[in-house]
Amino acid sequence: MKIGVIADDFTGASDIALTLAEGGLRTAQFIGVPNGRAAKQVEAGVVALKSRTAPVDEAVADSLAACDWLIAQGATQIVFKVCSTFDSTSEGNIGPVLDALAARLSEEQVIVCPAFPENGRSVYQGHLFVGDRLLNESGMQDHPLTPMKDADLRRVLAPQSHRTIGHIPARTVAQGPLAIRAAMPKGHAHVIVDAIHDDDLRKIGAAAKDRGLLCGGSGIAIGLPTNFGATAATPSWKGITGPGVVLSGSCSRATREQVARYAARFPSFEIKVADAVAGAIPAAQIAGWAVSQKSPPLIYSSADPVAVEQAQTTFGREIAAIAIERLFAQIAENLRAQGVLRFVVAGGETSGAVVQGLRADVLEIGPRIAAGVPVVRSDGLALALKSGNFGGPSFFEEALALMEDTV
């Protein structure tokens, strides 16, 4: 293994795994820290954790365990993969995990860049933009678990970390890898690096050739495979046909649009938070309804921000989230038992719950469905694990169709 990735959620893991696979590295995604060794042919290993919203101590412990395992497989560079919208709270988990990994790997300076230009995420003057909007004006300010109220990544990271927070501006990045290296501050620092275009990320990747630790979104990996002699490639895929389903727990603007479009054309079932908390509708009943449909149905809990806030006020944020995730995991388990083979899943927390419900351990990375979203295979199942804001309006239909194609 050459590159090891620690991803703080399951959709983000698939996202960066696709970037590395398209960069020409033989890539595998692991669900949690494996017990045994990785296959010898794996050049990039991505360990998917469910640590983005976990308690800080748990997130740190799990991330260090993943780091130790990846190093034991031969990885010479570790990437801490976070969301391209830098999802976290003032308590963490990005800062505490990054501090712990830097200490474990004896890295005094760490490049931090969540930019992903292809999906509209850019960093300029240390501020994160989503399209032409600052992060805190993009809809992320309404995220039910990690509301992002500030676009200045220096101010976001500073209260989470014991280290100093540095910054390298776009004008320095434009001068190339040597300029980036020269601008790295001395001492214990996490350094926010601007990136507006993919070419900026390639320059950052070249500047990071000999660094043991990086932090960013999937875009941070664009410039890394060439450091290991890899060339671009399209991952192969053998189609999987059979019953399909769409499961959505994301409340992002993009997903709500996707849900509305799909529900207007195909059977849909909405899960209310109150019903999930009360256990009013058993998972087996919902799964039974799903498999009785003639076309792939949609099961969703993707309410608008006002409805989400009302549910959190009534039940508590953690109780509501746990109830929804547990129900999706149970639904997925029941659907698999009844022969469903294609799963399209929207939302990081939902994807984590579904993958655990399906008892998937290792994911084979296939071709892209949309920027940042590959189709993946696990034990005869086809899955698409989509971050909330990714994909176009018809993403669900496109994902289900690609799963059946052979590439």
N, C-alpha and C positions, 0 to 999 in steps of 0.2 A: 504494500500500500504506500502511496506517495502523499496524498492529501487526505486529511481527516476532517470531517465537518461535524460540529455539534449544533444541531438545530433546536430552537426552543419551541417549535410546534411541528405538527406533521405535514401541513401544507407547505410550510417554508422549507422543510426537508426535501420534498418532491421538487420544489421550485429550484433550489440550488443543485440538486442532483441532475436535473435536466440541463442546467448550464454547463456542468462539468462533463456530462455525457456528450453534449453537442460540441464541446471543446475537444473531444477525442479520447477522454479517459474512460476506461471501463469502470462503471459506477454502480454501486449497490446502496440501497437505502435499508437501514436496519431499524426496526421498531423497538426502541429501548436499547439498553446496553446488552449485547449478546453474551451468552455464557461461553461459547466456544470461539474458535478462530474464524476469521473471514476467509473466503475462498482465495487461493493464491492469485487468481487472475484479476482480482479487484484492485484497481489503481486508486480509486477515490471511494472512501467509505463515508456515508452520511448517517449519523446516529440521530434518529428522530426522538426527541423527548417531549414531554407534555409539561414544560417548565415555565412557560411564559407567565402564567398566572398562579403558579404554585407558590407556597410559602417560600420565603427567601432561602432559608436554611436547606430546604429540600431541593430547590433549584440549583444551589451551589453544589450540594453533595452529588446530585445526579450528573451534573455537568463535569465535575472532576472525575467521576467514575467513567464517563464516556471518554474523556481526554486520556485517561490512563489506558483504556482499552485500545484506543486508536493508536497511541504511541507504541503499544505492545505489538500492533500489527505492522509496524514499520513506518507509519506516517511521520514525515519530517516537517510538515506544516499543518497547523490546526486553524480552522476557521470557525469562529463562533457566529453562527448564522442567526440573525434577528430579523424581524419584519422590516420591510422597506418603509414602513411608517413608524418604525422605532417604538413600537408599542411597549409601554411600561408605565409605572407609577413613580412617585417621588421616592418610594422605598426600594424600588427595583422592578424587575430583576436583572436588567442589563448590567448595571454598574457592579453589583456584588459578584455576579458570575464572572464578568470580565476581570475584575480585580483578582479573584481566586485563580482563574486560568493563567493570568500573567504571572502571578507568584509561583504557580506550579511549574511553569515553563521558563521561569527566570527571564521574562521579557520585560525590559524597562520601558520600551516605547511600543505602543500598539496603534496601528492605523485603524480608524473607525470610519466607515462610509456606507450608509444604507441606500445609496442612490441606485435606481433601477430605471434608467431613461426610457427603455422600451415600454414600460408601464407608467410613464409619466412622473416618476420619482426622481428628483434632482436635489443636489445640495449646493447652495450658493451662499457665500459669506457666512457659512456655518448654519444656515437655516434650511430646513427641509421643506420642499415644495411638492405638492401633488398636482400635476398639471400646472396651471398658472395660479394656483392658490397656495397660500401658506398652509402648513399642516393643520394648524388650529382653525382653519376656515374651510377645510376640505370635507367635513363630515366626521372626521376622526375625533373631533371634540365631543361627539355624542356616542362614542364607543361604550358599550355597556360595562366592560370590564377594565379597559385601559384608556379612558378618555384622555386625548392629547390636547392640552390647552396651550402649548407653547411650541413654536416652530424652531426656536434656537436650540440646536442640539447640545451646545455647550451648557446652557442653563438646564436642559433636561437631564444631562448626565452628571453634572457637578454634585447635586445633593445625594446621588446614589453611590458615588465612588470616593475612595480615600485618596485617589491620585489627582494630580493636576490635569486640567483639560486644555489641550492645545488646539491649534487650528492652522491648516495650510490652505490658502485661498486659491481660487480658480486660476489666477494669473500665474501662480507658481506651478500648478499642475500642468498648465499649457506648455511650460518650458521642458517638460519631460521627466523621466525617471531620476536622472541625476539631480535635478533641481528639487524634486520631492525628497530625496534622501538627504540632501544638504539642509533642507528646511525642517527636518524632524528635530524637535526640541530635545535637549539632553535631560536625563533624569527620568523619574517615574511619571509617565504621562500617557493619557489616552488622547489621540490626536484626530480631531474631526477633519477629514480631507474633502474638499469640494469636488463634485463631479457633476457635469451637466450632460455630457455625451458619452457614448460607449467608448470612444477613443480615450477619454479621460480615465475610464476604468482600466483600459489596457495599459496606460502609462502607470497607474497606481499598482497594477498587478506586476509590472516589470520592476517597479521600485521595491516591491515586497518580496522579491525572489528568494532572499535568504532569511526572511523573518519567520519566526516560529509560531506567531499568533497574529491573526487578523480578525476584525469584527465588521460585519455588514450584512446587507441583504444579499440576494442571489447575484446581483450585479458585481459584487466584489470578486466573484469567481471568474468573470469574463476573461481577465488577463492572466489567470494562473496556469491553465493547462500547457500553454506554450513554454512556460518555465521548465516543464518536465518533458519537453520534446514532443508533445501531442499536437495533432492537427485536427481541424474541424471534421465532424462526422454526423450523420443522421442515425439515431438509434433505430434498430429494426423492431418490427412488431408483427406477430402472428395473430390475426383477428380472433376474438372470442364472441360467439353468438349465444343467444339465450336471453331469458327474462332480465329486464333492467329496471332500475329505480333511481330517482333523484331524492336525495336527503339534504335539506338545507336548514341550518341553524344560524346562519350569518344574518346580521341586521344591517349590513352595509348598504349604501345607496345602490351600488351596482348589483348586488345580489337581489335586492328587493325588486329591481327592474326585471332581472332575469326570472324571478319567481312569478311576477305578474304576467310576463309574456308566456311562460310555459303553462301556467294555470289556466290561461284563457283558451288553450288548445288541447290540454290533456287532463286526465283525472288528477285531482289534488285533495290533500287532507291537511288541514291546519291543526297544529298542536298548540293549545293555549297553555300558558305557563301555569295557570290555576289548576288545570287538569293534570299536568305533569306533576306538580307538587302534591296534589291529592291522590295521585295514582288512579284517577277516575277512568282512564281508558287503558287497559292492559296492552303491552307491546304486542302480544300475540294477536290481539284483535285488530290492531292497526296493520300488522304484517299480513294477516289474512285478507283484509280489504285490498291491500296492495297487489297481492298475487292473483286476485280475482279479476283485475283489470285487463283489458285487451291490449293496452299500450302502456309503456313505462310510466307509472304514476309519480307524482311529486308529493312528498311528505315534508312539511316545512313548519318552522317556528321562526319566522323572519319578520318580526313586527317593526313598526316605525319607532323612532326614538321616544316619542311620547308614551306609547304603550309599554315599551321596555322600562322606562322610568317608573311608570305606575306599578308594574309588576315587581320591580325591585323594592319600591317603597312598601308594598303590601307584604311581600314574603322575605325580603332581604336579598341582597345581590348574590351572595354565595349559595343560599338555599335554592334560589331560582335557577342559577346556572347548573348546579349539580343535578337538579331534578331533570332538566332538559337533556343534559349529556347522558345521564344514566338511561333515560328512555330511548334515546337514539342508539345507544350501544345495544340495548335489548332488542330493539326493532331490527337492527342489522343482523344480530345473531339469529333471530327468527326467520328473517328473509333468506339468509344463506341456507338454513335448514330446509326451507321450502323451495330451493332450487334457483334462487336469483343469482345471476352470475356477473351482472354489470352494475356497478355502483358509482354514481356521480354524487360527490359530496361537497357542499359549500360551507366554508367557515373552518378556521383552524381548530377551535375547541371541538366542534362537531366532528371533524375529520379524525381527531384523536380518539374520540369516543367510538366512532364507527369502526376504525381499524382495530381497536381493542376488542370490540364486540365480535369482529370477524376472526379474531385471533391470528392476524397476519404478523409474521415475524420479519420477513425479508421481502422487499419490493424490487422487481426488475423494472428498470426505467425504459419506457418506450418513447415514441416521438411526441412532439408538442401538440397540444390541442389549441392553446393560446399562449401568449407570452407568460412564462412563469408556471405553466401548468402542463405536465406531461400525462399521458396515459400510462398506468403502471399495472404490472401483473403480480399476483400473489396466489400460489396454490390453485391455479385454474380460474381465478377471479380477475376481472378487469376493473380497475378503479381510476377515478380522477378526483384528486384532492385539491380543491380550489380555495385559495385565500379569498376573503370576502369581496374585495374590490377588484378582483381580476376577472378577465373575460368580457366578451361583448354580450349584447342582449340575448342572443340565441345560443349562448354557451352550452346550456344543458343538452339541447338537441344535437349540437355539433359533437359533444363529447360522447354521447351514446352511439352516434354513427361511426365515429373514428374507431371506437372499441371493436367494431365488427370488421374493419378493414385490415388487410395485410399490407404492411409497408416494407 
